[in-house]
Amino acid sequence: MSEKYTAEEVELKDLESNTQPAGMAQIIPSNAHKQPLSQDLLDSLNVAQEADNNKKNLDNIGGTNGLAEMLKVNLETGLTLAQVEEYREVYGPNKFPESPMKSFFQLYVESFNDTTLIILIIAAVVSLVVGYIEDPEKGWIEGVAILIAVQIVAVVTATNDYSKELQFRQLEASAGEDDRCTVIREGNVLRINPTDLVVGDIVSVKTGDGIPADGILISGTGVKCNESALTDEPEDLLKNFLSDPFFLSSCEVSDTGTSADAKVLCIGIGANSQWGKIKANLAGEAVNTPLQDKLDEMVEIIGKGGFGAAVATFIALVVMIWVKHDGDDVVHHVIEAFIIGVTIVVVAIPEGLPLAVTISLAYSTMKMLDDKNLIRQLQACETMGNATNICTDKTGTLTENRMAVVEGWFGGAHLDQAAFPNYTPKDTVKANMSLNAAVNSTVFLQHKDEKGKLIVDGDDKPRPKVVGSATEGALILMLRGGKWETDYQAVRDMTFSASRDMQFPFNSTKKRSTVIIVDYEGKPKMVVKGASEVIFEDCTHFVDTDGETKPLDDGKRAEINGLINAMAGRALRTLALAHRSWDNVNDLPPDYRTNPPDSQELVLDAVVGIIDPLRGDVKDAVKTAQGAGVMVRMVTGDNIITACAIATQCGILTGKGEMMSKERYLTLKGTPELEAILPKTMAIEGPAFRDLTPKQADMLLERCQVMARSSPDDKYLMVTRLNGHGMPKDEKEWKDLHPNLDYNEMKDKILPGYEEEWKSTRPNGGHIVGVTGDGTNDAPALKASDVGLSMGITGTQVAKNASDIVILDDKFSSIVKAIMWGRSVYDNIRRFLQFQLTVNVVALVLVFIGSVAGYDPPLNAVMMLWVNLIMDTLGALALGTEAPTPDLLDRKPYLRDAPLVSKPMWRNILCQSLFQLIMLNVLLFFGAKLFDVNDGNWCQNFEVQEGEEKKEYSEGKECGGFTALCAGYEHNGVCFDELFKVQEPGFEKDCLKCMGNDYTHFTIIFNAFVFCQIFNEFNARSIGSDWNCFRGILQSKMFGLVIIMTLGLQVFIVGVGGEFTRTIMLSGSQWWQSIVLGLISFPVGFAMRFIPMEEDPDTFFGYDMPE
């Protein structure tokens, strides 16, 4: 197309074009195109970044009408159900291909990237080679055992990573289960899951909706789309029939212009959409959460301590080569010492901590889905646990979003809730109300579900579902009931033409929606609907009981204002409906198409009172959140009287305080009295809030629980002032926000302030703020929050994309559950940390003491790898999946930088470590006598080196004498111990070879150590001073399963490990004695919690509720 048009010219040509009207396109019968519609042809209409060529290709097949004919779709009624099934078979489903997933083998190979494992493998190979050279029969065993242990670690690591990836794949798949889009099929308007769309479907999209498939505009004027997610185009793009009618999936409708909605013909779905082709090549990179970053820092610190312990142990073992072994076999003993040192590093590094975070987050996100919390950003789960503020909407979150008109002022007469059901409207009132409610609305009633079945209520009576604004839905339902008996759809069809009339959806700044229509006589009429007190201010006349238009005098204004306030005081949402008429189009302002004259000379038709019942769980949920130190703030568009009435019913307003309306603020502005009142103000109107200084806003926010008549900018300013996100960092950023103001003069006078000033008043950092939002305009506040919470039912796609958590049922109680789950994740990590640090301290100190004392390491390399495996992986699984309990909400949130290990946790770690070290060292030094076993790893049987019976050793004696002297001993190791070990130094090395070891002593130590950890795992369930570590144990099925698994694996490793693990099957008495020693952990755990130790109160943040 060689011609170029401005946006205004394009709009004009849209309205005037005979080939493609701006309203609903019609099928033009033609036989010009008989070729089958292939996927290649559809792809030629949908090439990325080629809108001009795509438009030419569309024109070549007859435009949208030609395409519709080829698809055999009626653009008014949509596809038939038979066509839907046929096209799904031909063109496939609307499902995106998953990004490539790493195979188990890839993850297995990547697990060997760990530096310590690489060093351990190298050391094990050296040990294997040297051991085999020295003793071909048994010398290789230790090296092979370590390699097997490393293999097990690698397999477990890969299994964990693979399972985690699968879990998140399942989570991603379930994330879209509750998504819905509006489609027209067989003339019926249906709400279906976007994955059920097919090529040829007619989709209806509104402002804020996500685009579920690639398509072509067939109806709508002034429609704009935000394609930045796909094309990086920062500006909203105008969609029209002349140049760019193409819609792209994964993008958003930012404005429907003068149309209630835009209708789109689907041409590219799933893998064949532009987004699908891109997504097929995407591989997501995992991003650490803040808690994971904090744990990584702790892992590094612990690892350095472990490295120090490893070096000290290595030095001790090397010294023992000369102290214990007279400097013999230096290479063999140095390799063995090196392996022990590297193993200590492996054990010391608590790689289970990041694993515990992953397991806990994955488990929690799946469980939170059952509680109607869809986690879009993983870090939101843990962050929500320490939220100190929740700024919540009212409609649909605190209330049921099932609105109904129950009271009102109609044509000069007030009807209370008793009289309204029997009200019969006069013709003039009925005509004006029906026109305004039906035409000045984007809502519709859905009579059938996704399967085509009639929607009914609990009594099986037809009950249509309101799709769109519940407030507008209340007016539509009013027209259907009582004495109104009006078909809203018929009124729309008869009076509104998209190609002729103008529709302006609700504007949050002007607090109104407007429609301008031209009747059959060519006379324009404007209908306006919005916030009662705002619309009422713009009215100069009203319709009286006789249907006559009368001037609004002061007496009538006072009367109507009184009714509005009275209804607001009864927690009713009030709407005003008004109109204005002209004799002909020429009387309208020149710019009426873009700037409707809806703020002056209006005629008031009615004021309706709409009730939206509170959700049954709201009061308890709000009380629970407040008890957890979380300030709940209601941010609503209602007037301040209605807002406070509803907030009182919810329990949000606690105690007594001041109300600051805009009018009252203006009378106090600039006076000392204002700053005296602000700290006591419980409710404020948005226009007053946005005019405060930063200092005054801080005073207000210590107490304020309600913001009425708020705009999205007010909500954004409140959030920014609370958490500091988006605060201007310097003069340049400040001037970007306030380009016409002097920085030095005004920086301390207008919101949101600046970073230096903000930080200077908050030594502990800002608040953690959760914000709910459902509309497109809520996106800035959602982004500025620490946790954005969008509504799954009423929320727009723009709001969902800006949020971190989607509340699938729109309930406030689900938000409180998110807080509880977030705290559970945090505490689960601390449980595992308490457990892991105890294991590390005991294992490292025990090995070091044993080495310094001249023993072989009491826990050898394979044993320590085994402990590392079961305590890291299984411990993370057991303690990372503890379910949340209501008592988590009995405390305030933690500060952002609060330490992970609290004072009570240090008490628990040190007490358990001290007990275990005392007990294990008693076993090390006295265990042989206590259990009547041989000391250390003792050799039971020797044989003389083959062919060396006559060999003389250093003392001039022959080795053959050993056989004669020891022939009568059942275990000639006893003979060696009694006759040769002390009297004949060096004899064993020169003459004998050990043929059988007794590992009983160190197996008992190993067994007692493991059972201490198993039973201490129960103690670790309590990170405070609660002595009952079994509380809720029956609900922790995963914990019980892990304990049983660990016990079974321990029996296996002791019983069959043999030379690989240097263990031996113990007797029955030795088993139960080991278990009893481990059970002492319970009384120690009970007693230690009576040592006075409480968490530092300075680590908590949050609020005590005002009284």
Secondary structure, DSSP 8 states (H G I E B T S, - for coil): ------HHHHHHHHHH-SSS-SS--------S--S---HHHHHHT--TT-HHHHHHHHHHTTHHHHHHHHHT-BTTTBB-HHHHHHHHHHH--S---------HHHHHHHGGG-HHHHHHHHHHHHHHHHHHHH-TTTTTHHHHHHHHHHHHHHHHHHHHHHHHHHHHHHHHHHHTTT--EEEEETTEEEEE-GGG--TT-EEEE-TT-B--SEEEEEE-SSEEEE-HHHH---S-EEE-SSS--EE-TT-EEEE-TTSS-EEEEEEE-GGGSHHHHHHTT--------HHHHHHHHHHHHHHHHHHHHHHHHHHHHHHHHHHTTTT-SHHHHHHHHHHHHHHHHHHHS-THHHHHHHHHHHHHHHHHHHTTEEESSHHHHHHHTT--EEEE-STTTTB-S--EEEEEEETTEEE-TTTGGG----HHHHHHHHHHHHHS---EEE-B-TTS-B-B-TTS-B--EEES-HHHHHHHHHHHSTTT---HHHHHHHH--TTT-EEEEEETTTTEEEEEEE-TTS-EEEEEEEEHHHHHHTEEEEE-TTS-EEE--HHHHHHHHHHHHHHHHTT-EEEEEEEEE-SSGGGS-TTTTTS---SSSEEEEEEEEEE--B-TTHHHHHHHHHHTT-EEEEE-SS-HHHHHHHHHHHT-S-S--EEE-HHHHHHHTTSHHHHHHGGGEEEEEHHHHTTS-HHHHHHHHTT--EEES--HHHHHHHHHHHH-TT---SHHHHHHHSTTS-HHHHTTTSTT--HHHHHHT-TT----EEEEE-SGGGHHHHHHSSEEEEETTT--HHHHHH-SEEETT--HHHHHHHHHHHHHHHHHHHHHHHHHHHHHHHHHHHHHHHHHTTS--SS-HHHHHHHHHIIIIIHHHHHTT----GGGGGS--B-TT--SS-HHHHHHHHHHHHHHHHHHHHHHHHHHHHTT--SSSEEEEEEE-TT-TT-B-TTS-BTTHHHHHHTT-SSHHHHIIIIITTTSTTHHHHHEEEEEEE-HHHHHHHHHHHHHHHHHHHHTT--SS---TTTTGGG-HHHHHHHHHHHHHHHHHHHH-HHHHT-----HHHHHHHHHHHHTHHHHHHHHTTS-----GGGB-------
